[in-house]
Every structure is written in C-alpha cells, then in structure tokens.
Amino acid sequence: MGDRRHCDGSCITLLFQDDTGGLYVRGTKGDNWIHVNPIKGALAVNIGDLLQIMSNDRYKSIEHCVAVDLRRARISVTLFVNASLDSVIGPFPQMLKDGEKPVYKHVLHSNYWDYFYRKRPSGKASLDFFKI
C-alpha cells in the first residue's frame, strides 16, 4: 500500500522499513524526490508539522510519499510522537528570539487533529491551519 505526498501531523515520526524500500522525500528545492534507501536495522526519523510549528519554522517537516512495488510486499513500522489531544500547540516562546514574531497561532491539538484527518491535506498544506 502506498501513500500520497504528505507531511506527518506528528512531532516526530520514527520509521523502520524492510528492504523493499519505496519511501521518497522531497528535495530541499522542492523540485525532486529522493529515494530513502533502507539500511538494515536503521530507523528513519521524520520531523512532523507539530515540531515545525513549535520551533516557529526552525525545524521543517519533511514532505514524503510511499511508492508501491507491485512485485513485492512492503512492511514498515511507524511510531508517531505526538502531544496529547488536550494540549495547545503553537510556537514555543523560547524559540522567538529578539522580538521575532510567531509564524503560527496557538491551536488546541484536537482541533488540528480533526482538521488533519477530515481534510487529508496533501504536501505541506496542513500547516495552513496554524498560519496567522
């Protein structure tokens, strides 16, 4: 089973994938996709939207997708590290330096969660929910 291009709605995602591969991340210039070659015993670590928001854009969520290889089954195990649903998510004050303005508003995590799973935004569009 593949997955369309998206960013994870979590803080951090840990991914263990088998040797089939299929995970692609968008390059930093946004015009290319890079295959993440599986390394036996290694974890892939993705920064999610929540960490981008909490860091006021210092850390960027990674847009990624999963391609299907019809000849082989792909097995992966993910662990999503999230805040509790009753948490208020927004830029940490410690991340705002020298009068820097927040890029994102503070939002109840459960409201974002509902939006994320109702709208299923592609790419980095889920960040629009938090934009000031």
Residue, then its C-alpha position, 0 to 999 in steps of 0.5 A: m500500500g502506498d501513500r500520497r505526498h504528505c507531511d506527518g501531523s506528528c512531532i516526530t515520526l520514527l520509521f523502520q522499513d524492510d528492504t523493499g524500500g519505496l519511501y521518497v522525500r522531497g528535495t530541499k528545492g522542492d523540485n525532486w524526490i529522493h529515494v530513502n534507501p533502507i539500511k538494515g536495522a536503521l530507523a528513519v526519523n521524520i520531523g512532523d508539522l507539530l515540531q515545525i510549528m513549535s520551533n516557529d519554522r526552525y525545524k521543517s517537516i519533511e514532505h514524503c510519499v510511499a511508492v508501491d512495488l507491485r512485485r513485492a510486499r512492503i512492511s514498515v513500522t511507524l511510531f508517531v510522537n505526538a502531544s496529547l489531544d488536550s494540549v495547545i500547540g503553537p510556537f514555543p516562546q523560547m524559540l522567538k528570539d529578539g522580538e521575532k514574531p510567531v509564524y503560527k497561532h496557538v491551536l488546541h491539538s484536537n482541533y488540528w487533529d480533526y482538521f488533519y484527518r477530515k481534510r487529508p491535506s496533501g504536501k505541506a498544506s496542513l500547516d495552513f491551519f496554524k498560519i496567522 
